[in-house]
Amino acid sequence: MNKTDPNKSKFSEVTIANIGIQGDGIANGAGERYYVPYAAPGDRLIITQGEQRKDGRFAKIENVVTPGPDRIDPVCAHFGTCGGCSLQHLSNDAIAAAKRGFIVTAMGRRGFESIDVANTFVIDAGERRRVRLSVHKGRASIIGFKAARSRHVVDIRECPAIRPAIAALIDPLRALSGTLDAIGRKASILVTETDNGIDLLLRSDVFADLTLTDRETLAQFADHHDLARIAWDARGGAEPVAERRQPRLSFGDAAVRPPPGAFLQPSAAGEKAIVRTVVSTLSDAKRIADLYAGCGTLTFPLSRLAPTHAFEGDAEMIAAIRRAAAGHPVTATERDLARMPLTPRELETFDTVVFDPPRSGAKAQAAQLAASKVVNIVAVSCNPATLARDLRILADGGYTVESVLPIDQFPWSPHVEAVAILRRQPL
């Protein structure tokens, strides 16, 4: 028999001090720390204490006694149930300040007490051009995003966070998913708005081949909605099913044809901010290595400064860079940098390195860079904790962190991108 936590239904009155890295409001009271979803700094709340977590408790808002100065009315009808936007009740200024705070806190934990962290570069809401929708098939198909800390899929009818062309497909995709025999009870649909149309990648939770009827249905759907491509992935490899035109992305002055599911920055405005920041700090570069290059988001803009060599672990994305490289001083190598980072000897041919790793960061590669003679390093990251860890490794190797720019590529969510500039005096 499970024992009931005697504090679970206890009511408390608290004041929210700040927003934590997960997007919850943080309050302290009666010797306890509380993590309160959908709370705002300065809120005076009546809360119900919930389950224990490592350093405190989750809590639920029962009543807002006095709203904090940064609390606003959310614009989406699904706010509070959908887990996609946990900060929509905060003003833009409050969100920007919180995200800068996430960077400052993460850096401080690694000993960077006086680091220059700029004010957050804010991207307008409604610009997400890449989203992964979850599908659940029961008596009727539902499509949307998972609730916070849950596997439950919230069926959505609107989403002000995403591009209008993607939002317009929510209802049609709900109807489509219910008709496909190859989709089991659960599936996902990766929707990407490219320069010349929508690109879809469907994944089912079961390994099933598309039936002839499924293929005909997808082809008709692509025609009816003027989609660029629909691909199917049930075994770890994406098969284009309906390709009316090859999706295209412009990076610098190169036109790249991305493979299905290829990495892309979530907004065009965010991508431009990253590129502008990176390129503007490297005017003296002579030869550049772009690590974790994806399809060349930074590779081709960097190649305007100096010859650039891209390293990426995904063979299809490397192939996309090579196809687009004609007429550009760009070369590319397939390489898993987590397992086989570039060594100091291999780095001798480069004076500049840019790296943009996944959320897990670039620990192994940072250690090799710390022992290298590379003069300029730019680190791009979507995870403040792993960014701070990697910068600590580089600083201990003799690099100076000149600045960090937070970029709010994910409005209304607690996620934040950052660009860090590092220099080493020539050895």
C-alpha positions in Angstrom: 0.0 0.0 0.0 1.4 3.4 -1.0 1.9 5.9 1.8 0.3 9.3 1.2 2.6 12.3 1.5 1.1 14.3 4.4 2.2 17.5 2.8 0.8 16.8 -0.7 -2.5 18.7 -0.2 -1.2 21.3 2.2 -2.0 24.9 1.2 0.7 27.6 1.5 0.9 31.3 0.7 4.1 32.3 -1.1 5.7 35.0 -3.1 7.5 34.1 -6.4 11.1 35.4 -6.4 12.2 34.5 -9.9 11.9 32.1 -12.8 13.9 28.9 -12.9 15.7 27.3 -15.9 12.7 24.9 -16.4 10.3 27.9 -16.6 8.7 27.4 -13.2 8.4 30.2 -10.7 10.6 29.7 -7.6 9.5 30.6 -4.1 10.9 29.8 -0.6 8.8 29.5 2.5 8.6 27.5 5.7 12.0 25.9 5.1 10.9 24.6 1.7 11.6 25.6 -1.9 8.7 25.5 -4.3 8.6 25.2 -8.1 5.4 26.7 -9.4 4.4 26.3 -13.1 2.8 29.4 -14.7 3.9 31.7 -11.9 5.4 35.2 -12.4 8.0 37.1 -10.4 6.3 39.0 -7.6 3.2 36.9 -7.7 1.6 36.4 -4.2 0.0 33.0 -4.5 -2.0 30.4 -2.7 -0.4 27.0 -3.7 -1.0 23.4 -3.2 2.2 21.5 -2.4 2.9 18.6 -4.8 5.5 15.9 -5.2 9.0 16.2 -3.9 11.9 16.9 -6.3 15.6 16.8 -5.5 15.9 20.3 -3.9 12.2 21.2 -3.3 8.7 20.6 -4.3 6.5 21.1 -7.2 3.4 23.2 -6.5 0.1 24.1 -8.1 -1.4 27.6 -8.2 -4.8 27.6 -6.4 -5.3 31.4 -6.4 -3.4 34.5 -7.4 -3.7 36.7 -4.4 -1.7 39.6 -6.0 -0.3 39.4 -9.5 3.3 40.4 -10.0 4.1 43.4 -12.2 5.3 41.2 -15.1 2.1 39.0 -15.3 0.0 39.4 -18.5 -2.9 37.6 -20.1 -1.7 34.7 -22.3 -2.8 34.8 -26.0 -3.3 31.1 -26.6 -6.5 29.2 -25.6 -4.3 26.1 -24.9 -2.0 27.9 -22.4 -1.8 26.0 -19.1 -2.5 22.6 -20.7 -0.2 22.4 -23.7 3.4 22.0 -22.5 4.8 24.0 -25.4 4.7 27.5 -24.0 5.2 27.8 -20.2 6.1 31.6 -20.1 3.2 33.1 -22.2 1.9 34.8 -19.0 5.0 36.9 -18.8 5.9 40.2 -20.5 8.5 40.2 -23.2 10.9 42.2 -20.9 10.5 39.7 -18.1 11.2 36.7 -20.4 14.2 38.4 -21.8 15.6 39.2 -18.3 14.9 35.6 -17.1 16.7 34.1 -20.1 19.7 36.4 -19.6 19.6 35.3 -16.0 19.7 31.6 -17.0 23.0 32.3 -18.8 24.5 34.4 -16.0 23.6 31.7 -13.4 25.0 28.9 -15.5 28.2 30.8 -16.0 28.5 31.7 -12.4 28.3 28.1 -11.4 31.4 27.5 -13.5 33.4 30.3 -12.0 32.6 33.1 -14.5 31.6 35.7 -12.0 32.2 38.9 -14.1 31.5 37.6 -17.6 30.0 40.1 -20.1 26.5 38.7 -20.9 24.6 41.0 -23.2 20.9 41.7 -23.0 18.8 39.1 -24.6 18.2 39.5 -28.4 14.4 39.0 -28.7 12.7 37.3 -31.6 9.1 38.0 -32.2 6.6 35.3 -31.3 4.9 33.4 -34.2 8.2 32.8 -36.1 8.8 29.2 -35.3 9.4 27.5 -38.7 10.1 24.0 -37.4 7.9 22.1 -35.0 7.3 18.4 -34.1 3.7 17.6 -33.6 2.7 14.5 -31.6 -0.2 12.3 -32.9 -2.3 9.9 -30.9 -4.9 7.7 -32.6 -7.8 6.4 -30.6 -11.5 6.7 -31.6 -10.4 9.9 -33.1 -7.0 11.3 -34.0 -5.6 14.1 -31.9 -2.6 16.2 -32.8 -0.6 18.7 -30.8 2.1 19.0 -28.1 2.6 17.0 -25.0 1.5 18.5 -21.7 4.3 19.6 -19.3 6.0 16.6 -17.6 3.5 14.2 -19.2 3.2 11.9 -22.2 -0.4 13.1 -22.7 -0.9 14.8 -26.0 -2.9 18.0 -25.9 -5.1 18.3 -28.9 -4.6 21.8 -30.3 -6.6 24.0 -32.7 -4.3 27.0 -32.8 -0.7 27.9 -32.0 0.4 31.5 -32.0 4.0 30.4 -31.6 4.4 29.0 -35.1 4.4 30.3 -38.6 1.0 30.8 -40.2 1.7 28.3 -43.0 2.3 25.6 -40.4 -0.6 26.6 -38.2 -2.9 26.3 -41.2 -2.0 22.6 -41.5 -2.9 21.5 -37.9 -6.5 20.5 -38.8 -5.6 18.9 -42.1 -2.8 16.9 -40.5 -5.2 15.7 -37.8 -7.6 14.4 -40.5 -4.7 12.9 -42.5 -3.2 11.0 -39.6 -6.5 9.2 -38.9 -6.6 7.8 -42.5 -3.1 6.3 -42.7 -3.0 2.6 -42.0 0.8 2.6 -41.4 0.4 4.9 -38.4 0.0 3.1 -35.1 -1.5 4.5 -31.9 1.3 7.1 -31.7 3.3 9.1 -34.3 5.1 12.4 -34.8 5.1 14.8 -37.7 8.1 17.1 -38.1 6.9 20.2 -40.0 9.5 22.5 -41.5 8.8 25.7 -43.5 11.6 25.9 -46.1 12.2 28.7 -48.6 10.0 27.1 -51.2 7.3 25.2 -49.2 6.4 23.0 -46.3 8.5 19.8 -45.7 6.9 17.0 -43.7 8.6 14.0 -42.0 6.2 11.4 -40.6 7.3 8.8 -38.0 5.2 6.1 -36.5 5.7 4.2 -33.2 5.4 0.9 -35.1 7.6 -0.4 -37.9 5.2 -0.5 -40.8 5.4 0.1 -44.5 3.1 2.5 -46.2 0.3 0.8 -48.1 -0.5 1.8 -51.7 -3.5 3.6 -50.4 -1.4 5.5 -47.8 1.0 6.6 -50.6 -1.8 7.8 -52.8 -3.3 9.6 -49.8 0.0 11.4 -49.1 0.5 12.3 -52.7 -3.0 13.8 -52.8 -2.4 15.7 -49.6 0.9 17.2 -50.9 -0.9 18.3 -54.1 -3.9 19.7 -52.3 -1.8 21.8 -49.8 1.0 22.6 -52.2 3.7 21.0 -50.0 7.3 20.7 -51.2 7.8 17.2 -49.8 6.4 14.4 -47.6 8.8 11.8 -46.3 8.1 8.6 -44.2 10.4 7.2 -41.5 9.5 4.0 -39.8 12.9 2.3 -39.7 15.3 5.1 -39.0 15.7 6.1 -42.6 13.5 8.7 -44.3 11.9 7.8 -47.6 10.5 10.7 -49.7 7.0 9.6 -50.6 5.7 12.8 -52.4 8.2 15.3 -53.6 6.7 18.0 -55.7 9.8 20.1 -55.6 13.1 19.7 -53.6 13.0 21.8 -50.4 15.5 24.6 -50.4 17.2 26.6 -47.7 19.4 29.7 -48.3 22.5 29.9 -46.2 24.5 33.0 -47.2 24.4 32.9 -51.0 24.2 29.1 -51.2 21.0 27.2 -51.9 21.0 24.0 -49.9 18.7 21.0 -50.4 18.3 19.5 -46.9 17.5 15.8 -46.4 14.3 15.0 -44.5 14.6 15.8 -40.8 17.8 17.8 -41.2 18.7 20.2 -38.4 17.5 23.8 -38.9 17.5 26.8 -36.5 13.9 27.2 -35.3 13.4 30.7 -36.7 14.8 32.6 -39.7 15.2 35.7 -37.5 17.1 33.7 -34.9 19.3 32.2 -37.5 20.1 35.6 -38.9 21.0 36.9 -35.4 23.4 34.0 -34.9 25.0 34.4 -38.3 25.4 38.1 -37.9 27.0 37.8 -34.5 29.4 35.0 -35.5 30.5 36.6 -38.8 30.9 40.1 -37.4 33.4 38.9 -34.8 35.7 37.0 -37.2 36.8 39.5 -39.8 40.4 38.5 -39.3 39.9 34.8 -39.9 42.2 33.1 -42.3 40.9 29.5 -42.3 37.8 28.3 -40.5 36.5 25.0 -39.1 32.8 24.8 -38.7 32.1 21.9 -36.2 28.6 20.3 -35.9 27.9 22.1 -39.1 24.5 20.6 -39.9 23.6 21.5 -43.5 25.8 24.5 -43.6 23.8 27.2 -41.7 27.1 28.9 -40.7 29.4 27.2 -43.1 28.4 29.2 -46.2 28.2 32.7 -44.5 31.6 32.0 -42.9 33.1 31.1 -46.3 32.6 34.7 -47.4 35.3 35.5 -44.8 37.8 32.7 -45.4 37.9 29.1 -46.7 35.7 27.0 -44.4 35.8 23.3 -43.7 32.6 21.7 -42.3 32.6 18.7 -40.0 29.3 16.9 -39.3 28.4 13.4 -38.1 25.3 13.0 -40.4 26.2 11.7 -43.8 23.1 13.1 -45.6 23.7 16.6 -44.2 27.4 16.5 -45.3 26.1 15.4 -48.8 23.8 18.5 -48.8 26.7 20.8 -48.1 28.8 19.2 -50.8 26.0 19.6 -53.4 25.8 23.3 -52.5 29.5 24.0 -52.3 30.2 24.6 -56.0 31.6 28.1 -56.4 32.2 28.5 -52.7 35.5 27.9 -50.8 33.8 25.2 -48.8 34.9 21.6 -48.1 33.1 19.0 -45.8 34.0 15.9 -43.9 31.7 13.4 -42.2 32.9 12.9 -38.6 31.3 12.1 -35.2 33.0 14.8 -33.1 31.7 13.4 -29.8 33.5 10.1 -30.4 36.3 11.4 -32.5 37.0 15.1 -31.9 39.6 17.0 -33.9 43.0 16.8 -32.2 45.3 19.7 -31.6 47.4 18.5 -34.5 44.5 18.4 -36.9 43.4 21.9 -35.7 46.8 23.3 -36.6 45.5 24.2 -40.1 42.8 26.5 -38.6 43.1 29.8 -36.9 39.3 29.9 -36.2 36.8 27.4 -35.0 33.0 27.7 -34.7 31.0 24.9 -33.0 27.3 24.5 -32.6 26.7 21.1 -30.9 23.5 19.4 -29.7 22.2 20.1 -26.1 24.7 17.6 -24.7 27.4 20.1 -25.7 31.0 19.5 -27.0 32.9 18.4 -23.9 35.3 16.1 -25.8 36.0 18.6 -28.5 36.4 21.5 -26.1 39.1 19.5 -24.3 41.0 19.2 -27.6 40.5 22.8 -28.5 41.8 23.8 -25.1 45.1 22.2 -26.0 45.2 23.7 -29.5 46.7 26.9 -30.9 43.4 28.1 -32.5 43.1 31.9 -32.0 39.4 32.5 -32.4 36.6 30.3 -31.1 32.8 30.9 -31.3 30.5 28.6 -29.4 26.8 28.4 -30.2 24.6 26.6 -27.8 21.0 25.9 -26.8 21.9 24.7 -23.3 23.3 27.2 -20.8 24.6 24.4 -18.5 26.7 22.5 -21.2 27.8 25.8 -22.7 29.2 27.0 -19.4 30.9 23.6 -18.9 32.6 23.8 -22.3 33.6 27.4 -21.8 35.2 26.5 -18.5 37.3 23.8 -20.2 38.4 26.3 -22.8 39.1 29.1 -20.2 41.2 26.6 -18.2 43.2 26.0 -21.4 44.0 29.7 -21.8 41.1 31.2 -23.7 39.4 34.4 -22.6 35.6 34.5 -22.9 35.0 38.0 -24.3 31.2 38.0 -24.4 28.0 36.0 -24.5 24.9 37.0 -26.3 21.6 35.3 -25.4 19.2 34.9 -28.3 15.5 34.1 -27.6 14.9 31.7 -30.4 12.1 30.1 -28.4 9.6 32.8 -27.4 7.3 31.8 -24.5 9.4 28.7 -23.6 12.3 28.5 -21.1 14.8 27.6 -23.8 17.5 30.1 -24.9 20.2 30.1 -27.5 23.6 31.8 -26.8 26.7 32.8 -28.8 30.0 33.0 -26.9 33.1 34.7 -28.3 36.5 33.4 -27.1 40.1 34.5 -28.0 43.6 33.2 -27.3 46.7 35.2 -27.7 48.9 33.5 -30.3 51.2 31.0 -28.6 
